[in-house]
Amino acid sequence: MPAAYQFEELPVLHGLSEQEFFRLCQDNPQLRLERAANQDIIIMPPAHPDASESGTEISGQLWQWNRERRTGHTYESSAGFRLPDGSVRAPDVAWLSNARRRAAGQAAGFLTACPEFVVEVLSPSDRLPAVQAKMEEYLANGVQLGFLLDVAAETAYVYRPSQAPETVVGYDQTLSAEPVLPGFALDLRPLRRAH
């Protein structure tokens, strides 16, 4: 049976206040929602199982590193951050230092802080240029380090402020998160998919 609604592009809502957006998120936990700086509400499809599994692996590695050091807080994709430009984003994986967490406020249930470190995992429904643009938005809002991972292509893009993204090919290595996360290197090998 065909889907009741089919869109070439997912619909975008506009015009909700921050409180209304938060309420929409709370009333519809089955939806994955973000809000762009221009206040467009972006409805995202559920994560592909492979992308979700990769996000869990990355989150686990980061959580273990942070548990030993206790220098900050780790988050997975259900955490919403209200960024300085007014957008509300939910990176697949994020890390926020203790100092930024203490300074953060709360706006309509979202943490008003920009994580220092974010990871986005490309899902089959994602378009690479759109996620690359999102990574640039993260940097413009205060992210100090970002990894964009195209697991299927075994390619990673490393984002740092005031630098062109670095492309890393091959998942037989680690990605250093220095100096933002001292001592943390993301092991890419567990992300490889058996074909």
C-alpha positions as CSV (number, residue, x, y, z in Angstrom):
1,M,0.0,0.0,0.0
2,P,1.5,3.4,-1.0
3,A,2.2,6.0,1.7
4,A,-0.7,8.4,2.3
5,Y,1.6,11.4,1.9
6,Q,4.6,11.6,-0.4
7,F,6.8,14.6,-0.7
8,E,9.8,15.3,-3.0
9,E,10.9,17.5,-0.1
10,L,9.8,17.1,3.4
11,P,7.4,19.9,4.4
12,V,8.6,22.9,6.4
13,L,6.5,24.7,8.9
14,H,7.1,28.4,9.7
15,G,5.9,30.9,12.2
16,L,5.9,29.1,15.6
17,S,7.2,30.8,18.7
18,E,9.9,29.1,20.6
19,Q,7.3,27.9,23.2
20,E,5.0,26.6,20.5
21,F,7.9,24.8,18.8
22,F,8.9,23.2,22.2
23,R,5.2,22.2,22.7
24,L,5.1,20.7,19.1
25,C,8.2,18.6,20.0
26,Q,6.7,17.4,23.3
27,D,3.3,16.6,21.8
28,N,4.9,14.6,18.9
29,P,7.8,12.6,20.3
30,Q,7.7,10.3,17.3
31,L,8.9,13.2,15.1
32,R,12.4,14.4,14.7
33,L,12.2,18.2,14.5
34,E,14.7,21.0,14.3
35,R,14.3,24.7,13.8
36,A,16.4,26.8,11.5
37,A,17.6,30.3,12.3
38,N,14.9,31.7,10.0
39,Q,12.3,29.9,12.3
40,D,11.5,27.2,9.7
41,I,10.6,24.0,11.4
42,I,12.3,21.1,9.7
43,I,10.7,17.7,9.8
44,M,13.3,15.0,9.5
45,P,12.8,11.3,8.7
46,P,13.7,8.8,11.3
47,A,17.4,7.9,11.3
48,H,18.4,5.0,9.1
49,P,19.3,2.0,11.3
50,D,22.9,2.0,10.2
51,A,23.2,5.7,10.9
52,S,21.6,5.2,14.3
53,E,24.0,2.4,15.1
54,S,27.0,4.5,14.1
55,G,25.7,7.4,16.2
56,T,25.4,5.0,19.2
57,E,29.0,3.8,18.7
58,I,30.3,7.4,18.5
59,S,28.3,8.4,21.5
60,G,29.6,5.4,23.4
61,Q,33.2,6.2,22.7
62,L,32.7,9.9,23.7
63,W,30.7,8.9,26.8
64,Q,33.5,6.6,27.9
65,W,36.2,9.3,27.4
66,N,34.1,11.8,29.2
67,R,33.3,9.4,32.1
68,E,37.0,9.1,32.8
69,R,37.6,12.8,32.8
70,R,34.3,14.4,33.8
71,T,35.1,17.6,32.0
72,G,31.7,18.0,30.3
73,H,28.5,16.4,29.2
74,T,27.7,14.1,26.3
75,Y,24.4,14.1,24.4
76,E,22.8,12.0,21.7
77,S,20.4,13.1,19.0
78,S,17.3,13.7,21.2
79,A,18.9,16.7,22.9
80,G,17.9,20.1,21.5
81,F,20.3,23.1,21.7
82,R,19.1,26.6,21.2
83,L,22.0,28.2,19.3
84,P,23.0,31.9,19.3
85,D,21.4,32.4,15.9
86,G,18.0,31.3,17.3
87,S,18.0,27.9,15.6
88,V,17.3,24.7,17.6
89,R,19.5,21.8,16.5
90,A,19.9,18.2,17.7
91,P,23.2,16.9,16.5
92,D,23.6,13.1,16.3
93,V,26.3,13.4,19.0
94,A,27.4,16.4,21.0
95,W,29.7,17.4,23.9
96,L,29.3,20.5,26.1
97,S,32.0,21.5,28.6
98,N,31.1,21.9,32.3
99,A,31.8,25.7,32.0
100,R,29.4,26.1,29.0
101,R,26.8,24.0,30.7
102,R,27.0,26.1,33.9
103,A,26.6,29.3,31.8
104,A,23.8,27.9,29.8
105,G,20.2,29.0,30.2
106,Q,17.0,27.2,29.4
107,A,14.7,28.5,26.7
108,A,11.3,26.8,26.3
109,G,12.9,23.5,27.5
110,F,16.0,23.7,25.2
111,L,19.5,24.2,26.5
112,T,20.6,27.7,25.4
113,A,24.2,26.7,24.6
114,C,26.3,25.7,21.7
115,P,28.2,22.5,22.2
116,E,32.0,22.7,21.6
117,F,31.9,19.4,19.7
118,V,29.3,17.9,17.4
119,V,29.1,14.9,15.1
120,E,26.6,14.3,12.3
121,V,26.2,10.9,10.6
122,L,25.0,11.0,7.0
123,S,21.9,8.9,6.6
124,P,20.7,7.6,3.2
125,S,17.9,10.2,3.3
126,D,20.4,13.1,3.8
127,R,21.9,15.2,1.1
128,L,25.6,15.8,1.7
129,P,25.5,19.6,0.7
130,A,22.7,20.2,3.2
131,V,24.5,18.5,6.1
132,Q,27.8,20.3,5.1
133,A,25.8,23.6,5.3
134,K,24.6,22.6,8.8
135,M,28.1,21.9,9.9
136,E,29.1,25.5,8.8
137,E,26.2,26.8,10.8
138,Y,27.4,25.0,13.8
139,L,30.8,26.6,13.4
140,A,29.2,30.1,13.0
141,N,27.4,29.5,16.3
142,G,30.5,28.5,18.3
143,V,31.2,24.9,17.7
144,Q,35.0,24.4,18.0
145,L,35.1,21.0,16.3
146,G,32.7,19.0,14.1
147,F,32.9,15.6,12.4
148,L,30.6,14.8,9.5
149,L,30.7,11.1,8.8
150,D,29.7,9.5,5.5
151,V,30.0,5.9,6.8
152,A,28.9,4.2,3.6
153,A,31.7,6.0,1.7
154,E,34.2,5.7,4.6
155,T,34.8,9.4,4.4
156,A,34.9,11.9,7.2
157,Y,34.9,15.7,7.1
158,V,36.5,17.5,9.9
159,Y,35.3,21.1,10.7
160,R,37.3,23.6,12.7
161,P,36.7,27.4,12.9
162,S,38.4,29.6,10.3
163,Q,39.6,26.5,8.3
164,A,38.4,24.7,5.2
165,P,36.9,21.3,6.1
166,E,39.5,18.5,6.1
167,T,38.5,15.3,4.2
168,V,39.7,12.0,5.6
169,V,39.2,8.9,3.5
170,G,39.3,5.4,5.0
171,Y,37.9,4.1,8.3
172,D,41.1,2.1,9.3
173,Q,42.1,5.0,11.5
174,T,41.1,7.4,14.3
175,L,40.1,11.1,14.1
176,S,41.8,13.3,16.7
177,A,39.6,15.7,18.6
178,E,42.6,17.6,20.0
179,P,42.8,20.2,21.3
180,V,39.0,20.6,22.0
181,L,38.8,17.2,23.7
182,P,42.3,16.4,25.0
183,G,43.0,12.7,24.7
184,F,40.0,11.8,22.7
185,A,40.3,10.2,19.3
186,L,37.3,8.7,17.5
187,D,38.1,5.2,16.4
188,L,36.5,4.8,13.0
189,R,37.1,1.1,12.6
190,P,33.9,0.0,14.5
191,L,31.8,2.1,12.1
192,R,32.8,0.0,9.0
193,R,29.9,-2.0,7.6
194,A,30.3,-5.6,6.5
195,H,29.1,-5.9,2.9
